[in-house]
Amino acid sequence: MGRKIERHAGEHDLDLDQDFDPIVDLSRLVARERNRSGPGTAARRALEALAESRRLRQQLDDLEDFDMESRGPQTDN
């Protein structure tokens, strides 16, 4: 089983925000994790979240590239 995700009142939902960019909003991630677990693990968790986001973004880009290749060349009419 995965770990339970706690939702704090008033906390902006970073995971569902389509405009969220972990590179730009890293300070928000660090602050959120610091409040949840203390400063010792906040930086580690923030970096893990950033790495996961980058990994998922790369996988999505790869899937989009594969989809474009499988459709073949597009011609304009």
N, CA, C and O atoms as a Maestro MAE file, in Angstrom:
{
 s_m_m2io_version
 :::
 2.0.0
}

f_m_ct {
 s_m_title
 :::
 protein
 m_atom[308] {
  # First column is atom index #
  i_m_mmod_type
  r_m_x_coord
  r_m_y_coord
  r_m_z_coord
  i_m_residue_number
  s_m_chain_name
  s_m_pdb_residue_name
  s_m_pdb_atom_name
  i_m_atomic_number
  :::
  1 25 0.834 -1.191 0.000 1 A "MET " " N  " 7
  2 3 0.000 0.000 0.000 1 A "MET " " CA " 6
  3 2 0.871 1.243 0.000 1 A "MET " " C  " 6
  4 15 1.938 1.259 0.613 1 A "MET " " O  " 8
  5 25 0.427 2.266 -0.673 2 A "GLY " " N  " 7
  6 3 1.137 3.541 -0.685 2 A "GLY " " CA " 6
  7 2 0.899 4.293 0.600 2 A "GLY " " C  " 6
  8 15 0.014 3.953 1.386 2 A "GLY " " O  " 8
  9 25 1.690 5.305 0.799 3 A "ARG " " N  " 7
  10 3 1.505 6.076 2.011 3 A "ARG " " CA " 6
  11 2 0.304 6.990 1.856 3 A "ARG " " C  " 6
  12 15 -0.048 7.395 0.748 3 A "ARG " " O  " 8
  13 25 -0.309 7.303 2.964 4 A "LYS " " N  " 7
  14 3 -1.481 8.166 2.967 4 A "LYS " " CA " 6
  15 2 -1.029 9.610 2.771 4 A "LYS " " C  " 6
  16 15 -0.112 10.080 3.444 4 A "LYS " " O  " 8
  17 25 -1.671 10.296 1.859 5 A "ILE " " N  " 7
  18 3 -1.347 11.696 1.614 5 A "ILE " " CA " 6
  19 2 -2.258 12.553 2.475 5 A "ILE " " C  " 6
  20 15 -3.483 12.485 2.373 5 A "ILE " " O  " 8
  21 25 -1.645 13.351 3.315 6 A "GLU " " N  " 7
  22 3 -2.422 14.218 4.189 6 A "GLU " " CA " 6
  23 2 -2.673 15.540 3.496 6 A "GLU " " C  " 6
  24 15 -1.797 16.084 2.824 6 A "GLU " " O  " 8
  25 25 -3.855 16.037 3.663 7 A "ARG " " N  " 7
  26 3 -4.232 17.315 3.082 7 A "ARG " " CA " 6
  27 2 -4.427 18.297 4.218 7 A "ARG " " C  " 6
  28 15 -5.278 18.079 5.080 7 A "ARG " " O  " 8
  29 25 -3.661 19.366 4.239 8 A "HIS " " N  " 7
  30 3 -3.770 20.374 5.280 8 A "HIS " " CA " 6
  31 2 -4.686 21.485 4.802 8 A "HIS " " C  " 6
  32 15 -4.647 21.880 3.637 8 A "HIS " " O  " 8
  33 25 -5.510 21.985 5.713 9 A "ALA " " N  " 7
  34 3 -6.436 23.064 5.368 9 A "ALA " " CA " 6
  35 2 -5.657 24.268 4.858 9 A "ALA " " C  " 6
  36 15 -4.660 24.673 5.454 9 A "ALA " " O  " 8
  37 25 -6.109 24.820 3.777 10 A "GLY " " N  " 7
  38 3 -5.471 26.005 3.224 10 A "GLY " " CA " 6
  39 2 -4.235 25.719 2.394 10 A "GLY " " C  " 6
  40 15 -3.634 26.648 1.853 10 A "GLY " " O  " 8
  41 25 -3.843 24.474 2.280 11 A "GLU " " N  " 7
  42 3 -2.650 24.131 1.493 11 A "GLU " " CA " 6
  43 2 -3.013 24.070 0.022 11 A "GLU " " C  " 6
  44 15 -3.971 23.403 -0.369 11 A "GLU " " O  " 8
  45 25 -2.249 24.763 -0.774 12 A "HIS " " N  " 7
  46 3 -2.463 24.748 -2.219 12 A "HIS " " CA " 6
  47 2 -2.121 23.357 -2.739 12 A "HIS " " C  " 6
  48 15 -1.092 22.792 -2.368 12 A "HIS " " O  " 8
  49 25 -2.952 22.815 -3.573 13 A "ASP " " N  " 7
  50 3 -2.738 21.468 -4.088 13 A "ASP " " CA " 6
  51 2 -1.720 21.496 -5.223 13 A "ASP " " C  " 6
  52 15 -2.081 21.707 -6.381 13 A "ASP " " O  " 8
  53 25 -0.455 21.284 -4.891 14 A "LEU " " N  " 7
  54 3 0.623 21.355 -5.874 14 A "LEU " " CA " 6
  55 2 0.534 20.239 -6.901 14 A "LEU " " C  " 6
  56 15 0.919 20.419 -8.057 14 A "LEU " " O  " 8
  57 25 0.023 19.081 -6.478 15 A "ASP " " N  " 7
  58 3 0.014 17.926 -7.363 15 A "ASP " " CA " 6
  59 2 -1.000 18.057 -8.500 15 A "ASP " " C  " 6
  60 15 -0.820 17.451 -9.556 15 A "ASP " " O  " 8
  61 25 -2.063 18.842 -8.299 16 A "LEU " " N  " 7
  62 3 -3.104 18.953 -9.307 16 A "LEU " " CA " 6
  63 2 -3.082 20.288 -10.042 16 A "LEU " " C  " 6
  64 15 -3.912 20.521 -10.921 16 A "LEU " " O  " 8
  65 25 -2.168 21.144 -9.704 17 A "ASP " " N  " 7
  66 3 -2.072 22.465 -10.317 17 A "ASP " " CA " 6
  67 2 -1.354 22.339 -11.654 17 A "ASP " " C  " 6
  68 15 -0.158 22.046 -11.686 17 A "ASP " " O  " 8
  69 25 -2.065 22.555 -12.760 18 A "GLN " " N  " 7
  70 3 -1.463 22.392 -14.083 18 A "GLN " " CA " 6
  71 2 -0.400 23.439 -14.364 18 A "GLN " " C  " 6
  72 15 0.487 23.211 -15.187 18 A "GLN " " O  " 8
  73 25 -0.471 24.578 -13.699 19 A "ASP " " N  " 7
  74 3 0.518 25.634 -13.906 19 A "ASP " " CA " 6
  75 2 1.740 25.464 -13.020 19 A "ASP " " C  " 6
  76 15 2.682 26.251 -13.105 19 A "ASP " " O  " 8
  77 25 1.733 24.439 -12.167 20 A "PHE " " N  " 7
  78 3 2.837 24.214 -11.238 20 A "PHE " " CA " 6
  79 2 4.079 23.776 -12.000 20 A "PHE " " C  " 6
  80 15 4.048 22.804 -12.754 20 A "PHE " " O  " 8
  81 25 5.152 24.489 -11.799 21 A "ASP " " N  " 7
  82 3 6.440 24.135 -12.385 21 A "ASP " " CA " 6
  83 2 7.411 23.915 -11.234 21 A "ASP " " C  " 6
  84 15 7.780 24.878 -10.562 21 A "ASP " " O  " 8
  85 25 7.838 22.678 -10.985 22 A "PRO " " N  " 7
  86 3 8.675 22.404 -9.815 22 A "PRO " " CA " 6
  87 2 9.990 23.155 -9.817 22 A "PRO " " C  " 6
  88 15 10.553 23.411 -8.752 22 A "PRO " " O  " 8
  89 25 10.488 23.510 -10.976 23 A "ILE " " N  " 7
  90 3 11.746 24.256 -11.007 23 A "ILE " " CA " 6
  91 2 11.530 25.668 -10.475 23 A "ILE " " C  " 6
  92 15 12.345 26.181 -9.709 23 A "ILE " " O  " 8
  93 25 10.441 26.284 -10.879 24 A "VAL " " N  " 7
  94 3 10.135 27.638 -10.428 24 A "VAL " " CA " 6
  95 2 9.630 27.632 -8.994 24 A "VAL " " C  " 6
  96 15 9.971 28.520 -8.212 24 A "VAL " " O  " 8
  97 25 8.825 26.643 -8.643 25 A "ASP " " N  " 7
  98 3 8.154 26.615 -7.351 25 A "ASP " " CA " 6
  99 2 8.835 25.717 -6.331 25 A "ASP " " C  " 6
  100 15 8.185 25.226 -5.407 25 A "ASP " " O  " 8
  101 25 10.128 25.497 -6.486 26 A "LEU " " N  " 7
  102 3 10.851 24.632 -5.559 26 A "LEU " " CA " 6
  103 2 10.760 25.152 -4.132 26 A "LEU " " C  " 6
  104 15 10.685 24.356 -3.196 26 A "LEU " " O  " 8
  105 25 10.766 26.462 -3.944 27 A "SER " " N  " 7
  106 3 10.678 27.013 -2.591 27 A "SER " " CA " 6
  107 2 9.348 26.651 -1.944 27 A "SER " " C  " 6
  108 15 9.286 26.447 -0.731 27 A "SER " " O  " 8
  109 25 8.279 26.567 -2.743 28 A "ARG " " N  " 7
  110 3 6.981 26.152 -2.193 28 A "ARG " " CA " 6
  111 2 7.032 24.700 -1.747 28 A "ARG " " C  " 6
  112 15 6.480 24.345 -0.705 28 A "ARG " " O  " 8
  113 25 7.695 23.859 -2.537 29 A "LEU " " N  " 7
  114 3 7.843 22.455 -2.151 29 A "LEU " " CA " 6
  115 2 8.636 22.318 -0.861 29 A "LEU " " C  " 6
  116 15 8.260 21.559 0.032 29 A "LEU " " O  " 8
  117 25 9.733 23.056 -0.769 30 A "VAL " " N  " 7
  118 3 10.574 22.993 0.428 30 A "VAL " " CA " 6
  119 2 9.785 23.454 1.642 30 A "VAL " " C  " 6
  120 15 9.839 22.811 2.690 30 A "VAL " " O  " 8
  121 25 9.057 24.549 1.523 31 A "ALA " " N  " 7
  122 3 8.269 25.057 2.648 31 A "ALA " " CA " 6
  123 2 7.197 24.060 3.064 31 A "ALA " " C  " 6
  124 15 6.979 23.845 4.256 31 A "ALA " " O  " 8
  125 25 6.529 23.454 2.095 32 A "ARG " " N  " 7
  126 3 5.488 22.478 2.418 32 A "ARG " " CA " 6
  127 2 6.080 21.281 3.153 32 A "ARG " " C  " 6
  128 15 5.532 20.836 4.162 32 A "ARG " " O  " 8
  129 25 7.197 20.759 2.652 33 A "GLU " " N  " 7
  130 3 7.814 19.602 3.282 33 A "GLU " " CA " 6
  131 2 8.393 19.943 4.647 33 A "GLU " " C  " 6
  132 15 8.363 19.106 5.549 33 A "GLU " " O  " 8
  133 25 8.915 21.141 4.820 34 A "ARG " " N  " 7
  134 3 9.451 21.547 6.119 34 A "ARG " " CA " 6
  135 2 8.336 21.567 7.160 34 A "ARG " " C  " 6
  136 15 8.534 21.133 8.295 34 A "ARG " " O  " 8
  137 25 7.181 22.063 6.782 35 A "ASN " " N  " 7
  138 3 6.047 22.113 7.698 35 A "ASN " " CA " 6
  139 2 5.539 20.721 8.036 35 A "ASN " " C  " 6
  140 15 5.008 20.510 9.126 35 A "ASN " " O  " 8
  141 25 5.688 19.783 7.140 36 A "ARG " " N  " 7
  142 3 5.187 18.437 7.363 36 A "ARG " " CA " 6
  143 2 6.145 17.579 8.174 36 A "ARG " " C  " 6
  144 15 5.706 16.742 8.962 36 A "ARG " " O  " 8
  145 25 7.444 17.773 7.995 37 A "SER " " N  " 7
  146 3 8.360 16.797 8.577 37 A "SER " " CA " 6
  147 2 9.590 17.373 9.250 37 A "SER " " C  " 6
  148 15 10.387 16.616 9.805 37 A "SER " " O  " 8
  149 25 9.769 18.652 9.222 38 A "GLY " " N  " 7
  150 3 10.959 19.241 9.815 38 A "GLY " " CA " 6
  151 2 12.008 19.508 8.759 38 A "GLY " " C  " 6
  152 15 11.979 18.898 7.690 38 A "GLY " " O  " 8
  153 25 12.934 20.409 9.038 39 A "PRO " " N  " 7
  154 3 13.898 20.842 8.024 39 A "PRO " " CA " 6
  155 2 14.894 19.769 7.597 39 A "PRO " " C  " 6
  156 15 15.456 19.857 6.506 39 A "PRO " " O  " 8
  157 25 15.124 18.760 8.431 40 A "GLY " " N  " 7
  158 3 16.117 17.743 8.089 40 A "GLY " " CA " 6
  159 2 15.768 16.947 6.854 40 A "GLY " " C  " 6
  160 15 16.647 16.626 6.054 40 A "GLY " " O  " 8
  161 25 14.499 16.623 6.687 41 A "THR " " N  " 7
  162 3 14.091 15.827 5.525 41 A "THR " " CA " 6
  163 2 13.410 16.656 4.450 41 A "THR " " C  " 6
  164 15 13.115 16.142 3.371 41 A "THR " " O  " 8
  165 25 13.156 17.919 4.721 42 A "ALA " " N  " 7
  166 3 12.437 18.761 3.755 42 A "ALA " " CA " 6
  167 2 13.199 18.892 2.446 42 A "ALA " " C  " 6
  168 15 12.611 18.759 1.373 42 A "ALA " " O  " 8
  169 25 14.489 19.149 2.518 43 A "ALA " " N  " 7
  170 3 15.279 19.317 1.292 43 A "ALA " " CA " 6
  171 2 15.336 18.015 0.503 43 A "ALA " " C  " 6
  172 15 15.208 18.025 -0.721 43 A "ALA " " O  " 8
  173 25 15.524 16.905 1.191 44 A "ARG " " N  " 7
  174 3 15.576 15.606 0.503 44 A "ARG " " CA " 6
  175 2 14.254 15.319 -0.205 44 A "ARG " " C  " 6
  176 15 14.244 14.908 -1.365 44 A "ARG " " O  " 8
  177 25 13.150 15.534 0.487 45 A "ARG " " N  " 7
  178 3 11.846 15.265 -0.121 45 A "ARG " " CA " 6
  179 2 11.563 16.206 -1.286 45 A "ARG " " C  " 6
  180 15 10.985 15.798 -2.294 45 A "ARG " " O  " 8
  181 25 11.967 17.454 -1.149 46 A "ALA " " N  " 7
  182 3 11.761 18.412 -2.239 46 A "ALA " " CA " 6
  183 2 12.560 17.997 -3.469 46 A "ALA " " C  " 6
  184 15 12.063 18.075 -4.592 46 A "ALA " " O  " 8
  185 25 13.798 17.557 -3.258 47 A "LEU " " N  " 7
  186 3 14.616 17.104 -4.383 47 A "LEU " " CA " 6
  187 2 14.057 15.832 -5.009 47 A "LEU " " C  " 6
  188 15 14.109 15.661 -6.227 47 A "LEU " " O  " 8
  189 25 13.524 14.940 -4.177 48 A "GLU " " N  " 7
  190 3 12.897 13.734 -4.706 48 A "GLU " " CA " 6
  191 2 11.678 14.092 -5.548 48 A "GLU " " C  " 6
  192 15 11.463 13.513 -6.613 48 A "GLU " " O  " 8
  193 25 10.880 15.047 -5.071 49 A "ALA " " N  " 7
  194 3 9.703 15.478 -5.825 49 A "ALA " " CA " 6
  195 2 10.107 16.115 -7.148 49 A "ALA " " C  " 6
  196 15 9.464 15.889 -8.173 49 A "ALA " " O  " 8
  197 25 11.157 16.900 -7.124 50 A "LEU " " N  " 7
  198 3 11.651 17.530 -8.349 50 A "LEU " " CA " 6
  199 2 12.148 16.478 -9.339 50 A "LEU " " C  " 6
  200 15 11.850 16.550 -10.531 50 A "LEU " " O  " 8
  201 25 12.900 15.509 -8.844 51 A "ALA " " N  " 7
  202 3 13.408 14.444 -9.713 51 A "ALA " " CA " 6
  203 2 12.259 13.624 -10.300 51 A "ALA " " C  " 6
  204 15 12.287 13.268 -11.479 51 A "ALA " " O  " 8
  205 25 11.260 13.327 -9.488 52 A "GLU " " N  " 7
  206 3 10.105 12.565 -9.968 52 A "GLU " " CA " 6
  207 2 9.346 13.360 -11.031 52 A "GLU " " C  " 6
  208 15 8.922 12.804 -12.044 52 A "GLU " " O  " 8
  209 25 9.182 14.646 -10.798 53 A "SER " " N  " 7
  210 3 8.490 15.487 -11.769 53 A "SER " " CA " 6
  211 2 9.246 15.529 -13.093 53 A "SER " " C  " 6
  212 15 8.641 15.435 -14.161 53 A "SER " " O  " 8
  213 25 10.550 15.668 -13.022 54 A "ARG " " N  " 7
  214 3 11.360 15.679 -14.247 54 A "ARG " " CA " 6
  215 2 11.275 14.338 -14.970 54 A "ARG " " C  " 6
  216 15 11.177 14.291 -16.196 54 A "ARG " " O  " 8
  217 25 11.314 13.248 -14.202 55 A "ARG " " N  " 7
  218 3 11.226 11.914 -14.798 55 A "ARG " " CA " 6
  219 2 9.883 11.728 -15.506 55 A "ARG " " C  " 6
  220 15 9.831 11.225 -16.628 55 A "ARG " " O  " 8
  221 25 8.804 12.136 -14.844 56 A "LEU " " N  " 7
  222 3 7.483 11.999 -15.445 56 A "LEU " " CA " 6
  223 2 7.325 12.898 -16.668 56 A "LEU " " C  " 6
  224 15 6.717 12.500 -17.662 56 A "LEU " " O  " 8
  225 25 7.872 14.101 -16.594 57 A "ARG " " N  " 7
  226 3 7.808 15.007 -17.743 57 A "ARG " " CA " 6
  227 2 8.573 14.411 -18.929 57 A "ARG " " C  " 6
  228 15 8.120 14.519 -20.069 57 A "ARG " " O  " 8
  229 25 9.719 13.790 -18.676 58 A "GLN " " N  " 7
  230 3 10.497 13.161 -19.746 58 A "GLN " " CA " 6
  231 2 9.733 11.986 -20.349 58 A "GLN " " C  " 6
  232 15 9.729 11.803 -21.566 58 A "GLN " " O  " 8
  233 25 9.083 11.186 -19.495 59 A "GLN " " N  " 7
  234 3 8.300 10.065 -20.005 59 A "GLN " " CA " 6
  235 2 7.139 10.559 -20.867 59 A "GLN " " C  " 6
  236 15 6.839 9.974 -21.907 59 A "GLN " " O  " 8
  237 25 6.491 11.635 -20.429 60 A "LEU " " N  " 7
  238 3 5.398 12.198 -21.211 60 A "LEU " " CA " 6
  239 2 5.902 12.706 -22.561 60 A "LEU " " C  " 6
  240 15 5.266 12.473 -23.588 60 A "LEU " " O  " 8
  241 25 7.029 13.391 -22.561 61 A "ASP " " N  " 7
  242 3 7.622 13.858 -23.821 61 A "ASP " " CA " 6
  243 2 7.950 12.682 -24.741 61 A "ASP " " C  " 6
  244 15 7.712 12.744 -25.947 61 A "ASP " " O  " 8
  245 25 8.498 11.610 -24.162 62 A "ASP " " N  " 7
  246 3 8.826 10.424 -24.958 62 A "ASP " " CA " 6
  247 2 7.568 9.803 -25.566 62 A "ASP " " C  " 6
  248 15 7.571 9.392 -26.726 62 A "ASP " " O  " 8
  249 25 6.489 9.739 -24.774 63 A "LEU " " N  " 7
  250 3 5.235 9.185 -25.285 63 A "LEU " " CA " 6
  251 2 4.653 10.049 -26.395 63 A "LEU " " C  " 6
  252 15 4.139 9.533 -27.387 63 A "LEU " " O  " 8
  253 25 4.735 11.362 -26.226 64 A "GLU " " N  " 7
  254 3 4.231 12.258 -27.266 64 A "GLU " " CA " 6
  255 2 5.058 12.121 -28.544 64 A "GLU " " C  " 6
  256 15 4.505 12.133 -29.643 64 A "GLU " " O  " 8
  257 25 6.379 11.990 -28.407 65 A "ASP " " N  " 7
  258 3 7.237 11.785 -29.576 65 A "ASP " " CA " 6
  259 2 6.901 10.468 -30.273 65 A "ASP " " C  " 6
  260 15 6.834 10.407 -31.501 65 A "ASP " " O  " 8
  261 25 6.692 9.420 -29.485 66 A "PHE " " N  " 7
  262 3 6.344 8.114 -30.040 66 A "PHE " " CA " 6
  263 2 5.016 8.193 -30.781 66 A "PHE " " C  " 6
  264 15 4.874 7.630 -31.866 66 A "PHE " " O  " 8
  265 25 4.043 8.891 -30.197 67 A "ASP " " N  " 7
  266 3 2.735 9.038 -30.820 67 A "ASP " " CA " 6
  267 2 2.853 9.758 -32.162 67 A "ASP " " C  " 6
  268 15 2.218 9.363 -33.140 67 A "ASP " " O  " 8
  269 25 3.658 10.801 -32.206 68 A "MET " " N  " 7
  270 3 3.850 11.549 -33.450 68 A "MET " " CA " 6
  271 2 4.541 10.679 -34.504 68 A "MET " " C  " 6
  272 15 4.191 10.742 -35.682 68 A "MET " " O  " 8
  273 25 5.517 9.869 -34.090 69 A "GLU " " N  " 7
  274 3 6.221 8.989 -35.025 69 A "GLU " " CA " 6
  275 2 5.299 7.896 -35.550 69 A "GLU " " C  " 6
  276 15 5.373 7.536 -36.725 69 A "GLU " " O  " 8
  277 25 4.430 7.365 -34.692 70 A "SER " " N  " 7
  278 3 3.550 6.277 -35.109 70 A "SER " " CA " 6
  279 2 2.468 6.757 -36.070 70 A "SER " " C  " 6
  280 15 1.929 5.961 -36.840 70 A "SER " " O  " 8
  281 25 2.148 8.038 -36.036 71 A "ARG " " N  " 7
  282 3 1.149 8.578 -36.959 71 A "ARG " " CA " 6
  283 2 1.732 8.820 -38.340 71 A "ARG " " C  " 6
  284 15 0.990 8.956 -39.314 71 A "ARG " " O  " 8
  285 25 3.031 8.874 -38.431 72 A "GLY " " N  " 7
  286 3 3.677 9.113 -39.716 72 A "GLY " " CA " 6
  287 2 3.719 10.593 -40.037 72 A "GLY " " C  " 6
  288 15 3.248 11.425 -39.262 72 A "GLY " " O  " 8
  289 25 4.288 10.911 -41.188 73 A "PRO " " N  " 7
  290 3 4.406 12.327 -41.562 73 A "PRO " " CA " 6
  291 2 3.031 12.944 -41.799 73 A "PRO " " C  " 6
  292 15 2.156 12.316 -42.394 73 A "PRO " " O  " 8
  293 25 2.851 14.152 -41.341 74 A "GLN " " N  " 7
  294 3 1.601 14.886 -41.523 74 A "GLN " " CA " 6
  295 2 1.733 15.767 -42.760 74 A "GLN " " C  " 6
  296 15 2.761 16.413 -42.961 74 A "GLN " " O  " 8
  297 25 0.701 15.791 -43.578 75 A "THR " " N  " 7
  298 3 0.715 16.650 -44.759 75 A "THR " " CA " 6
  299 2 -0.363 17.701 -44.624 75 A "THR " " C  " 6
  300 15 -1.451 17.421 -44.121 75 A "THR " " O  " 8
  301 25 -0.067 18.905 -45.068 76 A "ASP " " N  " 7
  302 3 -1.044 19.989 -45.059 76 A "ASP " " CA " 6
  303 2 -1.802 19.965 -46.374 76 A "ASP " " C  " 6
  304 15 -1.203 19.844 -47.443 76 A "ASP " " O  " 8
  305 25 -3.108 20.078 -46.296 77 A "ASN " " N  " 7
  306 3 -3.930 20.093 -47.522 77 A "ASN " " CA " 6
  307 2 -4.297 21.492 -47.881 77 A "ASN " " C  " 6
  308 15 -4.984 21.713 -48.878 77 A "ASN " " O  " 8
  :::
 }
 m_bond[307] {
  # First column is bond index #
  i_m_from
  i_m_to
  i_m_order
  :::
  1 1 2 1
  2 2 3 1
  3 3 4 2
  4 3 5 1
  5 5 6 1
  6 6 7 1
  7 7 8 2
  8 7 9 1
  9 9 10 1
  10 10 11 1
  11 11 12 2
  12 11 13 1
  13 13 14 1
  14 14 15 1
  15 15 16 2
  16 15 17 1
  17 17 18 1
  18 18 19 1
  19 19 20 2
  20 19 21 1
  21 21 22 1
  22 22 23 1
  23 23 24 2
  24 23 25 1
  25 25 26 1
  26 26 27 1
  27 27 28 2
  28 27 29 1
  29 29 30 1
  30 30 31 1
  31 31 32 2
  32 31 33 1
  33 33 34 1
  34 34 35 1
  35 35 36 2
  36 35 37 1
  37 37 38 1
  38 38 39 1
  39 39 40 2
  40 39 41 1
  41 41 42 1
  42 42 43 1
  43 43 44 2
  44 43 45 1
  45 45 46 1
  46 46 47 1
  47 47 48 2
  48 47 49 1
  49 49 50 1
  50 50 51 1
  51 51 52 2
  52 51 53 1
  53 53 54 1
  54 54 55 1
  55 55 56 2
  56 55 57 1
  57 57 58 1
  58 58 59 1
  59 59 60 2
  60 59 61 1
  61 61 62 1
  62 62 63 1
  63 63 64 2
  64 63 65 1
  65 65 66 1
  66 66 67 1
  67 67 68 2
  68 67 69 1
  69 69 70 1
  70 70 71 1
  71 71 72 2
  72 71 73 1
  73 73 74 1
  74 74 75 1
  75 75 76 2
  76 75 77 1
  77 77 78 1
  78 78 79 1
  79 79 80 2
  80 79 81 1
  81 81 82 1
  82 82 83 1
  83 83 84 2
  84 83 85 1
  85 85 86 1
  86 86 87 1
  87 87 88 2
  88 87 89 1
  89 89 90 1
  90 90 91 1
  91 91 92 2
  92 91 93 1
  93 93 94 1
  94 94 95 1
  95 95 96 2
  96 95 97 1
  97 97 98 1
  98 98 99 1
  99 99 100 2
  100 99 101 1
  101 101 102 1
  102 102 103 1
  103 103 104 2
  104 103 105 1
  105 105 106 1
  106 106 107 1
  107 107 108 2
  108 107 109 1
  109 109 110 1
  110 110 111 1
  111 111 112 2
  112 111 113 1
  113 113 114 1
  114 114 115 1
  115 115 116 2
  116 115 117 1
  117 117 118 1
  118 118 119 1
  119 119 120 2
  120 119 121 1
  121 121 122 1
  122 122 123 1
  123 123 124 2
  124 123 125 1
  125 125 126 1
  126 126 127 1
  127 127 128 2
  128 127 129 1
  129 129 130 1
  130 130 131 1
  131 131 132 2
  132 131 133 1
  133 133 134 1
  134 134 135 1
  135 135 136 2
  136 135 137 1
  137 137 138 1
  138 138 139 1
  139 139 140 2
  140 139 141 1
  141 141 142 1
  142 142 143 1
  143 143 144 2
  144 143 145 1
  145 145 146 1
  146 146 147 1
  147 147 148 2
  148 147 149 1
  149 149 150 1
  150 150 151 1
  151 151 152 2
  152 151 153 1
  153 153 154 1
  154 154 155 1
  155 155 156 2
  156 155 157 1
  157 157 158 1
  158 158 159 1
  159 159 160 2
  160 159 161 1
  161 161 162 1
  162 162 163 1
  163 163 164 2
  164 163 165 1
  165 165 166 1
  166 166 167 1
  167 167 168 2
  168 167 169 1
  169 169 170 1
  170 170 171 1
  171 171 172 2
  172 171 173 1
  173 173 174 1
  174 174 175 1
  175 175 176 2
  176 175 177 1
  177 177 178 1
  178 178 179 1
  179 179 180 2
  180 179 181 1
  181 181 182 1
  182 182 183 1
  183 183 184 2
  184 183 185 1
  185 185 186 1
  186 186 187 1
  187 187 188 2
  188 187 189 1
  189 189 190 1
  190 190 191 1
  191 191 192 2
  192 191 193 1
  193 193 194 1
  194 194 195 1
  195 195 196 2
  196 195 197 1
  197 197 198 1
  198 198 199 1
  199 199 200 2
  200 199 201 1
  201 201 202 1
  202 202 203 1
  203 203 204 2
  204 203 205 1
  205 205 206 1
  206 206 207 1
  207 207 208 2
  208 207 209 1
  209 209 210 1
  210 210 211 1
  211 211 212 2
  212 211 213 1
  213 213 214 1
  214 214 215 1
  215 215 216 2
  216 215 217 1
  217 217 218 1
  218 218 219 1
  219 219 220 2
  220 219 221 1
  221 221 222 1
  222 222 223 1
  223 223 224 2
  224 223 225 1
  225 225 226 1
  226 226 227 1
  227 227 228 2
  228 227 229 1
  229 229 230 1
  230 230 231 1
  231 231 232 2
  232 231 233 1
  233 233 234 1
  234 234 235 1
  235 235 236 2
  236 235 237 1
  237 237 238 1
  238 238 239 1
  239 239 240 2
  240 239 241 1
  241 241 242 1
  242 242 243 1
  243 243 244 2
  244 243 245 1
  245 245 246 1
  246 246 247 1
  247 247 248 2
  248 247 249 1
  249 249 250 1
  250 250 251 1
  251 251 252 2
  252 251 253 1
  253 253 254 1
  254 254 255 1
  255 255 256 2
  256 255 257 1
  257 257 258 1
  258 258 259 1
  259 259 260 2
  260 259 261 1
  261 261 262 1
  262 262 263 1
  263 263 264 2
  264 263 265 1
  265 265 266 1
  266 266 267 1
  267 267 268 2
  268 267 269 1
  269 269 270 1
  270 270 271 1
  271 271 272 2
  272 271 273 1
  273 273 274 1
  274 274 275 1
  275 275 276 2
  276 275 277 1
  277 277 278 1
  278 278 279 1
  279 279 280 2
  280 279 281 1
  281 281 282 1
  282 282 283 1
  283 283 284 2
  284 283 285 1
  285 285 286 1
  286 286 287 1
  287 287 288 2
  288 287 289 1
  289 289 290 1
  290 290 291 1
  291 291 292 2
  292 291 293 1
  293 293 294 1
  294 294 295 1
  295 295 296 2
  296 295 297 1
  297 297 298 1
  298 298 299 1
  299 299 300 2
  300 299 301 1
  301 301 302 1
  302 302 303 1
  303 303 304 2
  304 303 305 1
  305 305 306 1
  306 306 307 1
  307 307 308 2
  :::
 }
}
